[in-house]
Amino acid sequence: RLAYFSGFRNQYQQFMGEIFVARENGHSQILLEGMKWKDLFGTEVRLCHKFLFDVVHWNSFYPRLPRIVAYDPTVHTEIELHGNLPIEPRIGYVNVTGDPIQNASKPFVIGRNKMHPQNRYKALTSLAYQPNHDRDPMDVLAFQGAFRPHPELQEIMDDLLRNVSRSDKNYLDGDDADYSYMALHARVEPDMQVHRPCWDKKVTNFTDILDMLYQKYPDPPSQSVFLILNRDSLEKTVAKADNTNMLAVHNLEVLNRVVRDGLWDGRAKVFEAGHVHLQTLGHPIYSKYYSISGSVLSFFLALGAKIFIGSEVSSFAIDVETSRFYRGNKQNYHYLPHGIELATPENATLPTLFRC
């Protein structure tokens, strides 16, 4: 019933928190129209889950995962849908005496407040790192692939990878197609500069991250590097008439240079993932709601990378590593002030726990 908020992976925690809370309350189905993802830093619209993710695929895991069901007025007789349908459905309660949170049953309401599902998710995932506990099977299923992008968004991603491979002249048709690439999540946007928790683990100068990359890999490990970075945030900060954030100016200059000239003296091409690509497509959903759609695209592109490098203080990066871990890919690294470290060694039994 609660629309999600904050960045993509925080919203994911709220989504999975709803899944956990539903199970704990004995429910095996969840209403689709109550799942809405905020287009943060874009239109600010809350987009219905079905436009971003593959509901049919998710439901194929029932009963191991709760089924996501669409509104049916003959069944859900105590609610009505209104708002910008079907993009941003809003739920209104009817035929309910008193407080619907306490009394509604067609459908029931889950979640005591907006933080309850996310807090429950964090509590349950943290429990996996205690002795004699395992990660919740529903959580593992989602990371292993039950949670995946809408088929249209997946096709956009596949087309992008095919075009990247062709431009690298290493493209092969059919089953032998080589889409090998590295993904770098450079968390150097202005909001990270003022986000104080875990400051001793942050690197906010883009040049410092690239210097570490060259030190770790004297030669490019891949011909293509997908760069995950919020260009919009940098450009809007730098464009302000009263801007005094010279680090943002520097990071934007570095971004523009590496996209133009590549990395490793041009031996590896750089492609911007996410909303930068979607804004050019003219897609009626993904180009308009490019911020949340771009985050989804970037996340799943990162899952398919040969190597992933991100920040230990980013929930996005930690969730990428977690999903890759449960899919058998442990080539995941953190950039830290002293250099790049392996985040998921071969003998690791659990992925890194987000602590910031």
C-alpha positions as a printed NumPy array, in Angstrom:
array([[  0.   ,   0.   ,   0.   ],
       [  2.992,   2.31 ,   0.473],
       [  4.67 ,   3.98 ,  -2.506],
       [  8.423,   3.508,  -2.47 ],
       [ 10.87 ,   6.374,  -1.945],
       [ 14.588,   7.219,  -2.114],
       [ 17.061,   5.654,  -4.581],
       [ 16.463,   2.491,  -6.58 ],
       [ 18.092,   0.016,  -4.199],
       [ 16.468,   1.562,  -1.136],
       [ 13.192,   1.139,  -2.985],
       [ 14.158,  -2.472,  -3.687],
       [ 14.579,  -3.038,   0.05 ],
       [ 11.084,  -1.63 ,   0.575],
       [  9.722,  -3.93 ,  -2.14 ],
       [ 11.36 ,  -7.02 ,  -0.652],
       [ 10.354,  -5.856,   2.818],
       [  6.733,  -5.959,   1.657],
       [  7.314,  -9.502,   0.415],
       [  8.637, -10.532,   3.834],
       [  5.902,  -8.741,   5.784],
       [  3.216, -10.301,   3.575],
       [  4.573, -13.765,   4.288],
       [  4.807, -13.069,   8.015],
       [  1.147, -12.046,   7.984],
       [  0.086, -15.221,   6.181],
       [ -0.55 , -13.67 ,   2.759],
       [  0.412, -15.427,  -0.474],
       [ -0.624, -12.632,  -2.869],
       [  0.248,  -8.932,  -3.084],
       [ -1.63 ,  -6.254,  -5.007],
       [  0.306,  -5.027,  -8.039],
       [ -1.069,  -1.483,  -7.979],
       [  0.316,  -0.944,  -4.485],
       [  3.864,  -1.372,  -5.786],
       [  5.07 ,   1.96 ,  -7.153],
       [  8.653,   2.994,  -7.859],
       [  9.636,   6.651,  -7.569],
       [ 11.301,   8.305, -10.557],
       [ 13.664,  10.093,  -8.182],
       [ 15.526,  13.094,  -9.66 ],
       [ 13.392,  12.708, -12.807],
       [  9.661,  13.296, -13.044],
       [  9.175,  12.305,  -9.35 ],
       [  6.221,  10.178, -10.552],
       [  5.693,   6.824,  -8.831],
       [  5.578,   4.293, -11.655],
       [  3.593,   1.071, -11.357],
       [  5.773,  -2.025, -10.864],
       [  4.52 ,  -3.776, -14.014],
       [  6.195,  -1.253, -16.339],
       [  9.66 ,  -1.867, -14.903],
       [  9.781,  -5.534, -13.939],
       [  8.786,  -8.952, -15.257],
       [  5.719,  -9.872, -13.2  ],
       [  4.984, -13.049, -15.186],
       [  8.473, -14.363, -14.499],
       [  8.247, -13.475, -10.785],
       [  4.931, -15.285, -10.49 ],
       [  6.44 , -18.429, -11.986],
       [  8.202, -18.885,  -8.623],
       [  4.901, -19.133,  -6.712],
       [  4.472, -20.502,  -4.025],
       [  8.136, -19.982,  -3.108],
       [  7.466, -16.267,  -3.631],
       [  4.141, -14.48 ,  -3.107],
       [  2.178, -13.977,  -6.314],
       [  1.737, -10.401,  -7.591],
       [ -1.896,  -9.916,  -8.66 ],
       [ -3.674,  -7.093, -10.492],
       [ -6.65 ,  -5.201,  -9.11 ],
       [ -9.987,  -6.956,  -9.616],
       [-13.038,  -4.9  ,  -8.558],
       [-15.07 ,  -8.055,  -7.98 ],
       [-12.496,  -9.327,  -5.484],
       [-10.957,  -6.162,  -4.048],
       [-14.271,  -4.602,  -3.081],
       [-12.897,  -2.265,  -0.409],
       [-10.639,  -0.216,  -2.68 ],
       [-10.916,   1.856,  -5.82 ],
       [ -8.17 ,   2.943,  -8.177],
       [ -7.773,   6.517,  -9.295],
       [ -4.976,   8.867, -10.349],
       [ -2.938,   8.715, -13.554],
       [ -3.935,   5.206, -14.633],
       [ -2.271,   2.889, -15.428],
       [  1.052,   4.681, -14.894],
       [  0.601,   5.921, -11.329],
       [ -2.396,   4.201,  -9.711],
       [ -3.597,   5.508,  -6.383],
       [ -5.633,   3.444,  -3.985],
       [ -8.699,   4.808,  -2.23 ],
       [-10.599,   2.867,   0.423],
       [-14.35 ,   2.402,   0.227],
       [-16.865,   0.339,   2.177],
       [-14.539,   0.161,   5.191],
       [-15.677,   1.071,   8.684],
       [-13.069,   2.904,  10.738],
       [ -9.345,   2.783,  10.067],
       [ -8.632,   0.804,   6.849],
       [ -5.155,  -0.099,   8.098],
       [ -6.812,  -2.011,  10.926],
       [-10.099,  -3.073,   9.352],
       [ -9.71 ,  -3.529,   5.581],
       [ -9.682,  -7.144,   4.395],
       [-10.434,  -6.982,   0.641],
       [ -7.487,  -6.546,   0.358],
       [ -5.7  ,  -6.498,   3.7  ],
       [ -3.232,  -3.703,   4.448],
       [  0.354,  -4.602,   5.342],
       [  3.06 ,  -2.348,   6.758],
       [  2.53 ,  -0.283,   9.899],
       [  4.279,   2.784,   8.452],
       [  6.438,   3.677,   5.47 ],
       [  9.663,   2.487,   7.125],
       [  8.313,  -0.816,   8.445],
       [  8.945,  -2.997,   5.325],
       [ 12.464,  -1.662,   4.745],
       [ 13.421,  -1.992,   8.415],
       [ 12.084,  -5.544,   8.425],
       [ 14.114,  -6.374,   5.33 ],
       [ 17.308,  -4.979,   6.874],
       [ 16.718,  -6.917,  10.08 ],
       [ 16.192, -10.21 ,   8.269],
       [ 19.169,  -9.8  ,   5.925],
       [ 21.448,  -8.848,   8.835],
       [ 20.364, -12.009,  10.613],
       [ 22.018, -14.077,   7.879],
       [ 25.418, -12.893,   9.132],
       [ 24.804, -14.291,  12.619],
       [ 25.929, -17.83 ,  13.57 ],
       [ 23.593, -20.666,  12.562],
       [ 21.495, -18.518,  10.23 ],
       [ 21.146, -18.51 ,   6.442],
       [ 19.984, -15.849,   4.035],
       [ 16.236, -16.015,   3.546],
       [ 15.396, -18.269,   0.545],
       [ 13.044, -15.613,  -0.896],
       [ 15.857, -13.072,  -0.82 ],
       [ 18.235, -15.482,  -2.547],
       [ 15.642, -16.332,  -5.225],
       [ 15.17 , -12.654,  -6.017],
       [ 18.922, -12.044,  -6.297],
       [ 19.404, -15.145,  -8.437],
       [ 16.951, -13.912, -11.058],
       [ 13.311, -14.09 ,  -9.948],
       [ 13.459, -10.284,  -9.873],
       [ 14.332,  -9.146, -13.381],
       [ 13.538,  -6.227, -15.706],
       [ 10.475,  -5.963, -17.911],
       [ 11.028,  -7.814, -21.23 ],
       [ 11.044,  -4.502, -23.158],
       [ 13.716,  -3.079, -20.878],
       [ 15.677,  -6.312, -21.163],
       [ 15.539,  -6.068, -24.961],
       [ 16.873,  -2.499, -24.78 ],
       [ 19.755,  -3.776, -22.677],
       [ 20.452,  -6.653, -25.074],
       [ 20.445,  -4.298, -28.076],
       [ 22.833,  -1.956, -26.295],
       [ 25.26 ,  -4.773, -25.563],
       [ 25.099,  -6.014, -29.151],
       [ 25.882,  -2.527, -30.44 ],
       [ 28.765,  -2.135, -28.008],
       [ 30.257,  -5.436, -29.127],
       [ 29.909,  -4.478, -32.794],
       [ 31.673,  -1.18 , -32.168],
       [ 34.531,  -3.083, -30.512],
       [ 34.829,  -5.31 , -33.607],
       [ 34.578,  -8.403, -31.427],
       [ 30.962,  -9.163, -32.242],
       [ 30.016, -12.697, -33.242],
       [ 26.506, -13.676, -34.25 ],
       [ 24.599, -16.46 , -32.557],
       [ 25.614, -18.496, -29.544],
       [ 29.249, -17.362, -29.73 ],
       [ 28.451, -13.679, -29.25 ],
       [ 30.996, -11.98 , -26.978],
       [ 29.467,  -9.22 , -24.837],
       [ 32.324,  -9.094, -22.308],
       [ 32.674,  -5.765, -20.473],
       [ 33.675,  -4.213, -17.166],
       [ 31.264,  -2.115, -15.093],
       [ 32.472,   0.788, -12.937],
       [ 30.083,   2.462, -10.513],
       [ 31.843,   5.746,  -9.773],
       [ 29.892,   7.273,  -6.878],
       [ 31.257,  10.816,  -7.193],
       [ 28.057,  12.833,  -7.538],
       [ 27.597,  15.961,  -5.367],
       [ 25.254,  14.252,  -2.89 ],
       [ 28.027,  11.788,  -1.971],
       [ 30.278,  14.713,  -1.068],
       [ 27.906,  15.778,   1.715],
       [ 26.828,  12.29 ,   2.826],
       [ 28.903,  11.906,   6.004],
       [ 28.435,   8.267,   7.144],
       [ 31.479,   6.056,   6.481],
       [ 33.461,   9.056,   5.262],
       [ 36.745,   7.197,   5.789],
       [ 35.738,   4.696,   3.087],
       [ 34.721,   7.204,   0.413],
       [ 36.516,   8.395,  -2.692],
       [ 34.771,  11.375,  -4.292],
       [ 37.412,  12.498,  -6.791],
       [ 36.909,  10.709, -10.102],
       [ 40.6  ,  11.011, -10.998],
       [ 41.597,   9.147,  -7.839],
       [ 39.316,   6.241,  -8.775],
       [ 40.742,   6.057, -12.289],
       [ 44.32 ,   6.152, -10.937],
       [ 43.469,   3.15 ,  -8.734],
       [ 41.952,   1.401, -11.742],
       [ 45.152,   1.817, -13.761],
       [ 47.237,   0.61 , -10.823],
       [ 45.068,  -2.487, -10.409],
       [ 44.958,  -3.198, -14.146],
       [ 48.013,  -1.895, -16.054],
       [ 46.296,  -3.211, -19.2  ],
       [ 42.539,  -3.077, -19.858],
       [ 40.764,  -6.26 , -18.678],
       [ 38.041,  -5.58 , -21.236],
       [ 37.646,  -3.535, -24.394],
       [ 34.443,  -1.962, -23.057],
       [ 33.737,  -0.19 , -19.775],
       [ 30.199,   0.642, -18.733],
       [ 30.323,   3.699, -16.518],
       [ 27.489,   3.979, -13.99 ],
       [ 27.271,   7.573, -12.823],
       [ 24.513,  10.168, -12.502],
       [ 25.569,  12.682, -15.156],
       [ 22.412,  14.729, -14.565],
       [ 23.396,  15.45 , -10.987],
       [ 26.845,  16.688, -11.969],
       [ 25.572,  18.793, -14.869],
       [ 22.812,  20.446, -12.842],
       [ 25.237,  21.323, -10.053],
       [ 27.847,  22.758, -12.406],
       [ 25.211,  24.73 , -14.366],
       [ 24.076,  26.706, -11.309],
       [ 25.028,  30.368, -11.552],
       [ 26.239,  30.382,  -7.951],
       [ 27.996,  26.996,  -8.044],
       [ 31.087,  26.813,  -5.852],
       [ 31.497,  23.016,  -6.022],
       [ 34.786,  22.771,  -7.882],
       [ 34.998,  19.019,  -7.29 ],
       [ 31.764,  18.597,  -9.273],
       [ 33.275,  20.714, -12.061],
       [ 36.371,  18.526, -12.066],
       [ 34.431,  15.249, -12.003],
       [ 32.243,  16.353, -14.911],
       [ 35.32 ,  17.324, -16.929],
       [ 36.847,  13.899, -16.261],
       [ 33.588,  12.181, -17.182],
       [ 33.382,  14.014, -20.492],
       [ 37.009,  13.261, -21.275],
       [ 36.854,   9.51 , -20.647],
       [ 33.6  ,   9.156, -22.61 ],
       [ 35.259,  10.987, -25.506],
       [ 38.763,   9.472, -25.336],
       [ 38.269,   6.16 , -23.544],
       [ 40.456,   4.631, -20.833],
       [ 43.948,   3.136, -20.958],
       [ 45.005,   5.636, -23.641],
       [ 41.963,   4.79 , -25.734],
       [ 42.4  ,   1.008, -25.63 ],
       [ 39.079,   0.626, -23.814],
       [ 35.928,   2.449, -24.874],
       [ 33.635,   3.97 , -22.264],
       [ 29.863,   3.826, -22.504],
       [ 27.48 ,   5.532, -20.14 ],
       [ 24.784,   3.239, -18.839],
       [ 21.32 ,   4.029, -17.579],
       [ 19.36 ,   7.177, -18.214],
       [ 21.868,   8.692, -20.658],
       [ 21.077,   5.883, -23.092],
       [ 17.331,   5.783, -22.407],
       [ 16.824,   9.507, -22.987],
       [ 17.864,   9.116, -26.613],
       [ 15.492,   6.249, -27.493],
       [ 12.119,   7.979, -27.619],
       [ 10.483,   5.152, -25.673],
       [  7.061,   6.186, -24.274],
       [  7.841,   4.833, -20.788],
       [ 11.576,   4.455, -20.339],
       [ 12.604,   7.716, -21.999],
       [ 10.021,   9.706, -20.036],
       [ 10.682,   8.062, -16.666],
       [ 14.362,   7.805, -17.416],
       [ 15.71 ,   8.157, -13.89 ],
       [ 14.2  ,   5.049, -12.281],
       [ 14.28 ,   3.163, -15.61 ],
       [ 17.93 ,   4.087, -16.023],
       [ 18.774,   2.848, -12.542],
       [ 17.118,  -0.484, -13.326],
       [ 19.002,  -0.71 , -16.634],
       [ 22.314,   0.144, -14.966],
       [ 21.796,  -2.395, -12.208],
       [ 21.136,  -5.301, -14.531],
       [ 23.942,  -4.259, -16.877],
       [ 26.273,  -4.384, -13.879],
       [ 25.11 ,  -7.921, -13.095],
       [ 26.298,  -9.116, -16.493],
       [ 29.739,  -7.531, -16.346],
       [ 32.917,  -9.599, -16.383],
       [ 34.238,  -7.413, -13.535],
       [ 32.339,  -5.016, -11.282],
       [ 33.966,  -2.214,  -9.284],
       [ 31.952,  -0.046,  -6.899],
       [ 31.905,   1.657,  -3.521],
       [ 31.454,  -0.149,  -0.219],
       [ 29.27 ,   2.735,   0.988],
       [ 26.792,   2.461,  -1.894],
       [ 23.67 ,   0.335,  -1.427],
       [ 23.495,   0.054,  -5.231],
       [ 26.997,  -1.412,  -5.437],
       [ 26.481,  -3.795,  -2.521],
       [ 23.272,  -5.142,  -4.062],
       [ 25.015,  -5.608,  -7.414],
       [ 27.722,  -7.614,  -5.648],
       [ 25.137,  -9.612,  -3.694],
       [ 23.218, -10.579,  -6.808],
       [ 26.422, -11.438,  -8.673],
       [ 27.574, -13.508,  -5.69 ],
       [ 24.404, -15.605,  -5.734],
       [ 24.791, -16.04 ,  -9.493],
       [ 28.319, -17.41 ,  -9.064],
       [ 30.32 , -14.327, -10.121],
       [ 32.794, -13.217,  -7.437],
       [ 34.827, -10.747,  -9.506],
       [ 33.544,  -7.845,  -7.43 ],
       [ 35.776,  -5.076,  -6.115],
       [ 35.563,  -1.967,  -3.913],
       [ 37.545,   1.199,  -4.483],
       [ 38.691,   2.603,  -1.147],
       [ 41.015,   5.517,  -0.287],
       [ 44.029,   3.164,  -0.224],
       [ 43.199,   1.255,  -3.421],
       [ 40.967,  -1.391,  -5.006],
       [ 40.157,  -4.511,  -2.964],
       [ 38.407,  -7.763,  -3.789],
       [ 34.979,  -7.687,  -2.115],
       [ 33.93 , -11.31 ,  -2.631],
       [ 36.909, -13.699,  -2.488],
       [ 36.522, -17.246,  -3.744],
       [ 36.187, -18.654,  -0.22 ],
       [ 33.452, -16.182,   0.762],
       [ 30.272, -17.824,   2.033],
       [ 28.252, -14.592,   2.115],
       [ 28.42 , -11.342,   0.133],
       [ 29.375,  -8.041,   1.737],
       [ 26.819,  -6.641,   4.183],
       [ 25.899,  -2.98 ,   3.66 ],
       [ 26.758,  -1.073,   6.85 ],
       [ 26.5  ,   2.618,   5.936]])
